[in-house]
């Protein structure tokens, strides 16, 4: 079996999830390659200690070393958004397969360049929309494609977190346009837009409204993931805290509603999806990620209602590789499912979705929405 040597760029929140994925991948799946955690990269001094703790063979402080290494087959980018484009473009030009967390880049122009470079190089590429690998949402896709809910009339996607409700929470990198590119709109909302494309189809036109509720926050002394320690110096928030949007889909009568907020008081991580159709409906809530609710108009009146499907059967997407029937999985396991599909595409020299083109199309909708929010009018995606 051929070795597939991985270099992971980034060792915070997403770096941890990706390490978890590569570590557990051969335990639950049987990929056609041997996944090797070869090199962990970060520009922070603790990368040496973390690499040992997480089981990486070696470490480096320079991502360029990973890209230039002849021993590396895959560059996995789990670093902040401001670094994505430089690393991905260099990796593609070096002939490396590339995985990149979303959003692809700080700007649409850079996202397009990244897409063009990986396609020109012919390398396998994937963008990190892990919610496509939630078994319940994969099952929703299967039911929709099979016509179980008929013609789609409505898509509603609401992504709520509440970690910024406290105005004293520090000004972490996700709240700075120069490092994140977008606020809640691109961080959480990108997932909703990708799911709209995945489950319903391409978006044609949008009308968007955005708000920044707290415009100034204390600069952080330290931060990790979604936690931080505040200092005394203050700094400006220059991205949105919340974004809402109406969407029209190409070639469909369906209407879409989108909302992303970091001020969803009471919700730690609610990614809620509801899709209504002519024959039925589907609802999903990430806070109960192993459940899918399905409604069928074909049921007799006296028993009509949403039925709860516990997505834990071997016949459900991905679940045949996990635990016995009825046993559930968690957030981290979606990354294992994701990385399995990625490495299998490399092994079989095939394509995998969502790829960089999917990431570019999602970012094009994000940019269109930004324009709409500024101009306060409907904006067509194809005009951006």
C-alpha positions, 0 to 999 in steps of 0.5 A: 500500500502506498504512503500518503504523506500529509503536511498540516499547516495550522495547529489550533481549532481546525488543526486539531480537528484535522489531526483527529481525522487523520489519526482515526481515519484508518481505525474506522475506514479502509483507505487505499493509501496509508495516511502518514502524519508527516509534518506539522507546521505553525509559526508558534513556538509550541508547535514542537511540543504539540507535534509530539503530543498529536503524533506528527513525525516532525514539525516546522515553523515555515509553511514554505518548507512543507511545500518545497519538501519532496516527501510531502504529497498533501498540503492541508491548510488549517491556518487563518484565512489570510494565509490560504491563498499563498499556501494553496497556490504554492502547493498546487504549483509544486504538484501537491494535493491541497485541502483548504478550510473555508472560506478559500481566501480573503477576496474573490479574486484570490479564491478564483486564482486558487481554483485556477491553479489547482485545476491547472496543476491537475491536483486533487483539491477539496474545501472544508465544508465538513457539514456535507459529511454529517450523516444526517445531511448526507441522508437529506441529500439522498432523500431530496435527490430521490424525489422524496420531498418533491419540488422544493419550495423553501430553503431556510438556513440559520446558523447561530452561535453566542460566543460574542454576546459579551461585549468584553470578549476580545478582538480575536482574528475572526473579528478583523477583516484583514485576517478573516475576510468576512465576519459571521457571514463568511465564517458560519454563513459560508456553511449555510450557503454551501448547504443551500447549493448542495441540497437545492441548487445554484443561487441566482440573486440575493438581497442581504442586510448586515449588522455589527452590534459591538464596534470596539473590543479589547485586544487579546493577550492570548487566544485559542479556538473560540476562547481568548484573554482580554487585554486593556487596549481596545480595537475596532471590529470591522466585520459583520456580527450578523447577516440575513439574506433572501435568495433566489435559485437558478431555474427553480421557483424555490425561495431561500432564507439565510441567517448567520449570527454570533449573537444567537443568545442561547445557542452554542452552535445551531446550524438549522436547515429546513426544506419544504417541498411539494411532497414533504419536508426535511429539518435538521439541527446541528445541536441534535446532529444525529437526527433528521426529521422527515415529513411525508404528505403521503402519510394518512391524515391521522398519522401525519407529522414529522418523524424523527430518524435517528441516523445511526444505521449501517445503511445511513451514509458513512455510518456503516464504518462507525459504531453498531446500530443506533450508536451516534457520532459527534462533530469531530467524526464529520472531519474523519468522513471528510478526510476519507473521501479526500484521500480516497479521491487521491488514491483513485485519481478522481475528483471530490466535492466540495472542491475549490470550484465549489469554494469559489462559487460559495465565495462568489455568493458571499461577495454578492451578498456584501455588495447587496448589503452596501447598496441595499438592493437585489444583486445577481450573482453572475454580475459579480 
